[in-house]
């Protein structure tokens, strides 16, 4: 009787020993978990493991490449200021993979994607690049993007005034179908005009598939506005390589821009076999936006303050704090001091890429004293520049070409042109690109009068060691892909040992780009 009661008593569970009670409890819990939930948990765990191991593998590969580079150099080895000794270990590789399917034809696509870019030339360039990738994600037909006519620069140039539109369409024909405009027949058949929306910044492919695609399928056309940095940095490698094909090969400047840009490069080369290009970015709008102060008293505060009012959402900033954080562009004089400390001599030829310098000649003179062989597009081009003067984006394109072709490119801030050119120069062979270590250099400039020149120069070289555009500076993770196009940088094979066949496949010898016809590496 006691046994029977123990077996069937509703409270019998509590009559078991603690050990049996624990075992029974776990058994009950296991039975209550549905199989679908267990399967989901297992798949989620496997996904995490795959992501984690994949990231580890990528980081290990990057560490191995860095280790190979570092093993060849000593920490105290002098920096070659003109060229990285180890840049030939890497090459740009952006060919589509064998499983990257061909583009969808216009009549079979999911609709038409219209893009309105934003900002200056290089900011718009990021938008154009990402627009192609978004069109690919959506299986959409891309309409040639519209350029921004209303921003600070007030340039009414259209896409075809700056970029070779026919080359843009044809060179990407295997990736995305691109048309100059929506056909009239299709426009007449639409019940409503294209739906307009602005995606959040850094949106993922899932956002476009979940939020944009249903509207595209319903309306046949969608316009995305203020399209700059609206696509996530981290994408599938094939989509990253597409970004590189767009940015480094499909966006070719028009013949008039290309001709004048190359003419300026030729004139610099005629004067010197090597030259450096400096993007000063010391224009009034940049200084106003930064919230920094340069000692000009109430006149400077008033002038920059008035310009700053154009950005209604900018917070009040402490100029001193911004300087200590490395957020302030250096003066032309400070840029010159940094370059002289690194080892560039007084007879170095320098090209200045810039708009109107705040303070004019008075501000620029200290840099001229340090580098007398200083030239600008205005000095080199003369009357040939007149047709371009009303168009800030076309002027910026000319500067872009000369900076890209220079032996050394020096940036003075981490803006759009600096990022775009830094990434391009890495892709094109890790050409020397110097970005000031602004946080550390700011304190050095502040203490400049308290040390002799030799001490100052030694400290500048020390803090700039990881800011010279060397291969080991390539970074994965949460960085701008346009500045660090890691998916498009490949390692060349090790040099063959004695007795081995020294021949390399054509793809390795040509940097993996031989399938892209008529490559133009000089200005877009």
BABAVEX-660538 format. One line per field, with one value per residue (C-alpha): residue in three letters; y negated, z, x. Coordinates in Angstrom, 1 decimal, padded with zeros to 4 digits. Layout:
<atoms>
resn: c(ALA  ...) $
yy: c(Y  ...) $
zz: c(Z  ...) $
xx: c(X  ...) $
</atoms>
This chain:
<atoms>
resn: c(UNK  UNK  UNK  UNK  UNK  UNK  UNK  UNK  UNK  UNK  UNK  UNK  UNK  UNK  UNK  UNK  UNK  UNK  UNK  UNK  UNK  UNK  UNK  UNK  UNK  UNK  UNK  UNK  UNK  UNK  UNK  UNK  UNK  UNK  UNK  UNK  UNK  UNK  UNK  UNK  UNK  UNK  UNK  UNK  UNK  UNK  UNK  UNK  UNK  UNK  UNK  UNK  UNK  UNK  UNK  UNK  UNK  UNK  UNK  UNK  UNK  UNK  UNK  UNK  UNK  UNK  UNK  UNK  UNK  UNK  UNK  UNK  UNK  UNK  UNK  UNK  UNK  UNK  UNK  UNK  UNK  UNK  UNK  UNK  UNK  UNK  UNK  UNK  UNK  UNK  UNK  UNK  UNK  UNK  UNK  UNK  UNK  UNK  UNK  UNK  UNK  UNK  UNK  UNK  UNK  UNK  UNK  UNK  UNK  UNK  UNK  UNK  UNK  UNK  UNK  UNK  UNK  UNK  UNK  UNK  UNK  UNK  UNK  UNK  UNK  UNK  UNK  UNK  UNK  UNK  UNK  UNK  UNK  UNK  UNK  UNK  UNK  UNK  UNK  UNK  UNK  UNK  UNK  UNK  UNK  UNK  UNK  UNK  UNK  UNK  UNK  UNK  UNK  UNK  UNK  UNK  UNK  UNK  UNK  UNK  UNK  UNK  UNK  UNK  UNK  UNK  UNK  UNK  UNK  UNK  UNK  UNK  UNK  UNK  UNK  UNK  UNK  UNK  UNK  UNK  UNK  UNK  UNK  UNK  UNK  UNK  UNK  UNK  UNK  UNK  UNK  UNK  UNK  UNK  UNK  UNK  UNK  UNK  UNK  UNK  UNK  UNK  UNK  UNK  UNK  UNK  UNK  UNK  UNK  UNK  UNK  UNK  UNK  UNK  UNK  UNK  UNK  UNK  UNK  UNK  UNK  UNK  UNK  UNK  UNK  UNK  UNK  UNK  UNK  UNK  UNK  UNK  UNK  UNK  UNK  UNK  UNK  UNK  UNK  UNK  UNK  UNK  UNK  UNK  UNK  UNK  UNK  UNK  UNK  UNK  UNK  UNK  UNK  UNK  UNK  UNK  UNK  UNK  UNK  UNK  UNK  UNK  UNK  UNK  UNK  UNK  UNK  UNK  UNK  UNK  UNK  UNK  UNK  UNK  UNK  UNK  UNK  UNK  UNK  UNK  UNK  UNK  UNK  UNK  UNK  UNK  UNK  UNK  UNK  UNK  UNK  UNK  UNK  UNK  UNK  UNK  UNK  UNK  UNK  UNK  UNK  UNK  UNK  UNK  UNK  UNK  UNK  UNK  UNK  UNK  UNK  UNK  UNK  UNK  UNK  UNK  UNK  UNK  UNK  UNK  UNK  UNK  UNK  UNK  UNK  UNK  UNK  UNK  UNK  UNK  UNK  UNK  UNK  UNK  UNK  UNK  UNK  UNK  UNK  UNK  UNK  UNK  UNK  UNK  UNK  UNK  UNK  UNK  UNK  UNK  UNK  UNK  UNK  UNK  UNK  UNK  UNK  UNK  UNK  UNK  UNK  UNK  UNK  UNK  UNK  UNK  UNK  UNK  UNK  UNK  UNK  UNK  UNK  UNK  UNK  UNK  UNK  UNK  UNK  UNK  UNK  UNK  UNK  UNK  UNK  UNK  UNK  UNK  UNK  UNK  UNK  UNK  UNK  UNK  UNK  UNK  UNK  UNK  UNK  UNK  UNK  UNK  UNK  UNK  UNK  UNK  UNK  UNK  UNK  UNK  UNK  UNK  UNK  UNK  UNK  UNK  UNK  UNK  UNK  UNK  UNK  UNK  UNK  UNK  UNK  UNK  UNK  UNK  UNK  UNK  UNK  UNK  UNK  UNK  UNK  UNK  UNK  UNK  UNK  UNK  UNK  UNK  UNK  UNK  UNK  UNK  UNK  UNK  UNK  UNK  UNK  UNK  UNK  UNK  UNK  UNK  UNK  UNK  UNK  UNK  UNK  UNK  UNK  UNK  UNK  UNK  UNK  UNK  UNK  UNK  UNK  UNK  UNK  UNK  UNK  UNK  UNK  UNK  UNK  UNK  UNK  UNK  UNK  UNK  UNK  UNK  UNK  UNK  UNK  UNK  UNK  UNK  UNK  UNK  UNK  UNK  UNK  UNK  UNK  UNK  UNK  UNK  UNK  UNK  UNK  UNK  UNK  UNK  UNK  UNK  UNK  UNK  UNK  UNK  UNK  UNK  UNK  UNK  UNK  UNK  UNK  UNK  UNK  UNK) $
yy: c(000.0  -002.4  -001.6  -002.1  -005.4  -006.5  -005.6  -007.3  -010.0  -013.4  -014.6  -011.6  -013.7  -015.3  -011.9  -011.1  -011.6  -015.0  -013.2  -011.5  -014.7  -016.6  -013.9  -013.8  -017.6  -017.7  -014.9  -016.9  -020.0  -018.1  -016.7  -020.2  -021.7  -021.3  -019.8  -022.8  -025.0  -022.7  -022.7  -026.5  -026.7  -024.3  -026.3  -029.5  -028.0  -026.7  -030.1  -031.8  -029.2  -029.7  -033.5  -033.3  -030.9  -032.8  -036.0  -034.2  -032.8  -036.2  -037.8  -035.0  -035.5  -039.3  -038.6  -036.2  -038.8  -041.4  -039.1  -038.4  -042.2  -042.9  -040.0  -041.9  -045.2  -046.3  -048.6  -051.1  -050.8  -054.2  -054.8  -055.1  -058.2  -057.8  -054.2  -051.3  -048.6  -045.8  -047.1  -044.6  -041.8  -042.7  -043.6  -044.8  -041.9  -042.6  -040.1  -038.5  -035.0  -032.0  -031.7  -035.4  -035.2  -037.4  -040.5  -040.4  -042.0  -045.2  -043.5  -040.8  -043.0  -043.8  -047.5  -050.7  -052.1  -055.9  -057.4  -061.0  -061.5  -064.0  -066.2  -067.0  -065.0  -062.2  -061.9  -061.4  -058.9  -056.7  -057.0  -056.0  -053.0  -051.8  -052.4  -049.8  -047.3  -048.0  -047.6  -044.2  -043.2  -044.2  -042.7  -046.1  -048.2  -051.2  -054.6  -056.6  -058.5  -062.1  -064.4  -066.9  -070.4  -072.1  -071.3  -073.8  -073.5  -074.6  -072.7  -072.0  -069.4  -066.2  -062.7  -062.9  -066.2  -064.5  -060.7  -058.8  -057.6  -055.1  -053.5  -053.3  -051.4  -049.1  -048.2  -047.0  -045.3  -041.8  -043.0  -045.4  -046.6  -050.4  -052.8  -056.6  -057.1  -055.1  -054.4  -056.7  -053.7  -052.4  -055.9  -056.2  -052.8  -053.7  -054.7  -056.8  -058.6  -056.8  -056.3  -058.3  -057.2  -057.7  -054.6  -054.9  -055.2  -051.9  -049.9  -046.1  -044.1  -042.7  -046.2  -046.7  -043.3  -043.7  -047.4  -048.6  -045.5  -045.1  -048.8  -048.4  -045.3  -047.2  -050.6  -049.5  -052.4  -053.7  -056.7  -056.7  -060.2  -061.7  -058.6  -058.7  -056.0  -054.3  -050.8  -048.8  -048.5  -044.7  -042.8  -039.5  -039.5  -039.3  -042.5  -044.1  -043.3  -044.8  -048.0  -048.0  -047.4  -050.4  -052.7  -051.9  -051.0  -052.0  -055.6  -057.1  -060.9  -062.5  -063.2  -067.0  -066.4  -063.5  -065.4  -068.4  -066.3  -064.3  -067.5  -068.8  -065.5  -065.7  -069.3  -068.2  -065.2  -067.5  -069.5  -066.6  -062.8  -062.6  -064.9  -064.9  -066.0  -067.5  -067.8  -070.8  -070.9  -074.3  -076.0  -078.1  -075.5  -072.8  -074.9  -076.1  -072.5  -071.3  -073.9  -074.6  -077.9  -079.1  -082.3  -084.8  -086.5  -087.8  -088.2  -084.5  -083.5  -085.6  -084.5  -080.8  -081.1  -082.5  -079.7  -077.2  -078.3  -076.5  -073.2  -073.6  -070.3  -070.9  -070.9  -073.5  -072.3  -073.2  -074.2  -073.1  -069.7  -069.1  -070.0  -067.6  -064.8  -065.3  -066.5  -069.8  -070.1  -071.3  -074.6  -074.6  -075.5  -072.5  -070.2  -071.5  -070.9  -067.3  -066.6  -068.2  -066.2  -063.0  -063.8  -065.6  -068.2  -071.8  -071.1  -068.6  -069.4  -069.8  -070.0  -071.6  -070.3  -072.8  -075.3  -078.8  -078.7  -080.5  -083.5  -083.3  -083.8  -084.9  -081.4  -079.6  -081.5  -079.5  -076.3  -078.0  -078.9  -075.3  -074.0  -076.7  -074.4  -074.5  -074.4  -074.5  -073.7  -077.4  -077.9  -074.9  -075.1  -078.9  -079.7  -076.0  -076.0  -078.6  -076.3  -074.4  -077.3  -077.6  -073.9  -072.8  -069.1  -069.3  -071.2  -068.5  -065.8  -067.5  -067.6  -063.9  -062.9  -064.7  -063.4  -059.8  -060.0  -061.5  -059.5  -060.5  -061.7  -063.6  -064.1  -066.8  -065.3  -062.1  -063.4  -061.9  -062.6  -061.4  -058.1  -057.5  -058.2  -056.2  -053.2  -053.6  -054.0  -050.8  -049.0  -050.3  -049.0  -050.6  -053.9  -056.0  -057.7  -059.8  -060.6  -062.7  -061.0  -064.1  -063.3  -062.8  -065.4  -068.0  -067.7  -067.8  -071.0  -072.5  -071.7  -072.5  -075.4  -073.3  -070.9  -071.1  -070.2  -066.8  -065.8  -067.0  -065.2  -061.9  -062.1  -062.9  -059.9  -057.7  -058.7  -058.5  -055.0  -053.4  -056.3  -056.0  -053.8  -050.6  -047.2  -046.2  -049.2  -047.3  -046.7  -044.6  -045.2  -048.4  -050.7  -052.5  -050.0  -052.8  -053.6  -050.0  -047.8  -044.6  -042.2  -043.6  -043.4  -040.0  -038.7  -037.7  -034.2  -033.7  -034.0  -030.5  -028.7  -028.0  -025.2  -025.9  -027.2  -031.0  -031.6  -032.9  -032.7  -035.7  -036.8  -037.1  -039.0  -041.5  -042.0  -039.8  -042.5  -041.2  -040.3  -044.0  -045.6  -049.0  -049.6  -053.2  -053.6  -057.3  -059.4  -057.5) $
zz: c(000.0  000.9  -002.3  -004.4  -002.7  -003.3  -007.0  -007.7  -005.1  -006.9  -004.3  -004.9  -006.7  -003.4  -001.7  -003.8  -002.6  -003.6  -006.1  -007.8  -007.6  -009.5  -012.2  -012.6  -012.8  -015.6  -017.4  -017.2  -018.5  -021.4  -022.4  -022.4  -025.0  -028.5  -031.2  -033.4  -030.6  -030.0  -033.7  -033.8  -030.8  -032.5  -035.7  -033.9  -032.0  -035.2  -036.8  -033.9  -034.1  -037.9  -037.5  -034.7  -036.4  -039.7  -038.0  -036.2  -039.6  -041.2  -038.3  -038.3  -042.0  -041.5  -038.6  -040.7  -043.5  -040.9  -039.4  -042.8  -043.3  -039.8  -039.9  -042.6  -040.8  -037.5  -035.2  -035.4  -039.0  -040.8  -042.7  -046.5  -046.9  -050.6  -051.0  -048.8  -049.2  -048.8  -051.0  -053.7  -051.4  -052.2  -055.1  -055.8  -056.6  -057.4  -060.1  -059.7  -058.4  -060.5  -058.6  -058.9  -061.2  -064.2  -064.0  -064.4  -067.7  -067.5  -068.5  -065.9  -063.0  -059.9  -061.0  -061.3  -058.6  -058.6  -056.4  -055.3  -053.9  -051.3  -050.6  -052.5  -055.2  -053.0  -050.7  -053.8  -055.1  -052.1  -052.8  -056.4  -055.5  -052.9  -055.2  -057.6  -054.8  -053.5  -057.1  -057.2  -053.8  -055.0  -058.5  -059.7  -062.8  -061.7  -063.2  -063.5  -060.2  -059.8  -058.3  -055.5  -056.8  -053.6  -050.9  -049.7  -053.0  -055.2  -058.3  -060.9  -062.7  -063.7  -063.7  -067.4  -066.8  -064.4  -065.2  -068.4  -068.3  -071.2  -069.7  -066.3  -067.9  -070.1  -067.6  -065.0  -067.5  -066.0  -062.5  -062.7  -065.5  -065.7  -067.8  -068.3  -067.5  -067.0  -070.5  -071.4  -072.0  -068.5  -067.0  -068.7  -067.5  -063.8  -061.8  -059.4  -059.5  -058.0  -054.2  -052.3  -049.1  -047.2  -045.8  -042.4  -042.4  -042.7  -043.6  -044.1  -047.1  -045.0  -044.6  -048.4  -048.9  -046.2  -046.4  -050.0  -052.1  -051.3  -052.3  -055.4  -056.5  -055.8  -057.4  -060.1  -059.2  -055.9  -055.3  -052.4  -051.3  -049.4  -050.5  -048.8  -046.5  -046.6  -046.9  -044.2  -044.2  -043.7  -046.6  -048.4  -050.1  -053.5  -052.8  -051.5  -054.6  -056.6  -054.6  -055.7  -059.4  -059.3  -057.3  -058.9  -062.4  -063.5  -062.2  -064.9  -065.3  -068.5  -071.2  -070.5  -066.8  -067.4  -070.0  -067.8  -064.7  -066.6  -068.0  -064.5  -063.5  -066.6  -065.6  -062.1  -063.5  -065.9  -062.9  -060.6  -060.9  -057.5  -056.0  -053.0  -053.1  -050.0  -049.4  -047.1  -046.4  -044.6  -046.2  -044.1  -044.3  -042.9  -040.0  -039.2  -039.2  -037.0  -034.3  -033.9  -033.2  -034.8  -033.0  -035.2  -032.4  -032.6  -036.4  -036.8  -034.3  -036.0  -039.5  -038.8  -036.4  -039.2  -041.5  -038.8  -038.6  -041.9  -040.0  -037.5  -035.7  -034.9  -031.1  -029.2  -029.1  -027.0  -029.4  -027.0  -026.4  -030.1  -030.6  -027.9  -029.4  -032.8  -034.5  -035.8  -039.2  -038.9  -040.3  -043.5  -041.3  -039.1  -042.1  -043.4  -040.0  -039.9  -043.4  -042.8  -039.6  -041.5  -043.8  -046.8  -047.9  -048.7  -052.4  -052.5  -055.1  -053.7  -055.2  -053.0  -053.5  -051.9  -052.3  -050.9  -047.9  -044.9  -044.4  -047.9  -048.8  -045.2  -044.0  -046.8  -046.7  -043.8  -045.8  -048.9  -046.7  -045.8  -049.4  -052.0  -054.9  -054.2  -056.9  -057.3  -060.2  -060.7  -061.1  -063.4  -065.6  -066.2  -068.7  -069.3  -065.9  -066.8  -068.2  -064.9  -062.5  -062.0  -061.0  -057.6  -058.3  -061.5  -059.8  -057.1  -059.8  -061.2  -057.7  -057.3  -060.4  -059.4  -055.8  -057.1  -059.4  -056.8  -055.3  -051.8  -050.8  -047.6  -045.9  -043.3  -042.1  -042.4  -044.7  -047.8  -050.3  -047.8  -047.3  -050.9  -052.1  -049.2  -050.2  -053.9  -053.3  -051.2  -053.9  -056.6  -054.9  -051.4  -052.7  -049.9  -048.1  -045.0  -042.5  -039.5  -036.1  -035.1  -031.4  -030.7  -033.1  -031.5  -028.2  -030.0  -031.8  -028.5  -026.9  -030.0  -028.5  -025.5  -027.5  -030.1  -033.8  -033.5  -030.6  -032.3  -035.6  -033.7  -031.9  -035.1  -036.8  -033.8  -033.7  -037.5  -037.9  -038.2  -040.3  -043.5  -045.6  -045.1  -045.8  -042.1  -041.5  -043.3  -040.8  -040.6  -038.6  -037.9  -040.3  -043.5  -046.3  -048.8  -046.7  -045.9  -048.9  -047.2  -049.3  -052.5  -051.3  -051.9  -051.0  -053.7  -053.5  -051.8  -054.0  -055.5  -054.0  -056.1  -058.6  -058.6  -061.6  -061.2  -063.6  -062.0  -063.3  -065.4  -062.8  -060.2  -062.5  -063.5  -060.0  -060.7  -062.9  -066.4  -067.1  -066.8  -070.2  -070.7  -067.1  -066.3  -063.1  -063.3  -062.0  -061.3) $
xx: c(000.0  002.8  004.6  001.4  000.7  004.3  004.0  000.7  000.5  000.4  002.8  005.0  007.6  008.5  008.9  011.9  015.4  017.0  019.3  016.3  014.3  017.0  017.2  013.5  013.3  015.9  014.0  010.8  012.4  014.0  010.7  009.1  011.5  010.0  012.3  012.0  013.4  016.3  017.0  016.9  019.2  021.6  021.6  022.1  025.0  026.5  026.1  027.9  030.7  031.0  031.1  033.6  035.9  035.7  036.7  039.5  040.7  040.6  042.4  045.0  045.6  046.0  048.3  050.3  050.7  051.7  054.1  055.7  056.0  057.3  059.8  061.6  061.9  063.2  061.2  064.0  064.7  064.6  061.4  061.7  059.6  059.1  058.1  057.2  059.8  057.2  054.4  055.3  054.1  050.5  048.3  044.7  042.4  038.7  037.8  034.3  034.4  033.3  030.0  029.1  026.1  025.6  023.5  019.7  018.5  016.4  013.1  013.5  014.8  012.7  012.4  014.3  016.5  017.1  019.8  020.3  023.8  024.9  027.9  031.0  032.8  034.3  031.3  029.2  031.7  031.0  027.3  027.7  029.8  027.3  024.4  025.7  026.0  022.5  021.1  022.9  021.4  017.9  018.2  017.3  018.1  020.2  019.5  022.7  022.9  022.0  024.7  024.1  023.5  022.4  025.0  027.7  029.6  026.7  028.0  025.4  027.5  025.7  027.2  028.1  030.0  032.4  032.5  032.6  029.0  029.2  032.3  030.5  027.6  029.6  032.3  029.7  027.4  028.2  027.4  024.4  022.2  022.5  020.5  020.7  017.0  013.8  012.3  009.3  007.1  007.7  007.2  003.8  002.7  003.4  000.3  002.4  005.8  008.8  008.5  011.1  012.8  016.1  017.7  019.5  023.2  025.2  022.1  022.6  021.6  018.8  017.4  017.2  015.7  013.1  012.3  013.1  012.5  008.7  008.1  010.2  008.2  005.0  005.9  008.4  010.7  012.2  014.4  016.9  017.8  020.9  022.7  026.1  027.4  023.9  025.4  027.2  030.9  031.1  029.6  030.1  033.5  032.0  030.0  033.1  035.0  032.1  032.6  036.3  035.4  033.1  035.4  038.7  037.8  034.3  034.4  036.6  036.7  035.7  038.3  038.6  039.2  041.5  043.5  044.1  044.9  047.5  048.9  049.5  051.2  053.4  054.5  055.3  057.4  059.2  060.5  061.3  061.2  059.5  056.9  054.5  050.9  049.3  045.6  045.7  041.9  042.3  039.3  036.9  034.1  036.4  037.6  034.1  032.8  035.6  035.0  038.7  040.5  043.7  044.6  042.8  040.9  037.3  037.6  038.2  035.6  033.0  033.8  033.9  030.9  028.8  029.8  029.1  025.4  024.9  024.8  022.0  022.6  026.3  027.0  029.0  032.6  035.6  038.4  041.1  039.5  039.1  042.7  043.9  041.7  043.4  040.2  041.6  043.3  046.9  047.9  050.0  053.0  052.4  052.1  055.4  057.1  055.8  057.1  060.5  060.8  060.1  063.0  061.6  064.2  063.9  064.2  061.2  058.6  055.1  051.7  049.0  045.4  043.1  040.4  040.7  043.0  041.6  043.9  045.1  048.8  049.7  048.6  050.3  053.7  055.3  054.8  056.3  059.3  059.8  059.2  059.8  059.0  055.3  052.7  048.9  046.6  046.1  049.9  050.4  047.3  047.0  044.2  043.6  041.8  039.2  036.5  036.5  036.5  032.8  032.5  034.0  033.5  035.5  038.3  038.3  038.5  041.7  043.2  042.2  044.2  047.4  047.2  046.6  049.6  052.0  054.8  053.6  050.1  049.7  046.3  045.6  042.3  040.4  037.7  036.1  038.9  041.6  039.7  038.9  042.5  044.1  042.0  042.8  046.5  046.5  044.7  047.1  050.2  050.4  051.8  053.1  050.2  050.9  048.1  049.1  048.9  046.9  046.4  050.1  051.4  049.1  050.9  054.3  053.4  052.3  055.6  057.7  059.6  060.6  062.8  065.5  064.9  066.6  064.4  061.3  062.1  062.9  059.5  057.6  059.1  058.2  054.6  054.2  055.6  052.1  050.6  052.6  050.4  052.5  050.9  050.7  048.4  045.5  042.8  039.7  036.6  034.7  036.6  035.6  035.9  036.6  039.8  040.8  039.5  040.9  038.7  040.4  044.0  045.7  049.1  051.5  052.9  056.2  059.3  060.1  063.1  066.1  065.3  061.6  059.7  059.8  056.9  053.7  050.1  049.1  046.5  049.3  051.5  048.8  047.5  044.4  042.9  043.6  040.0  038.8  039.5  041.2  041.9  042.5  044.7  045.2  042.4  039.2) $
</atoms>
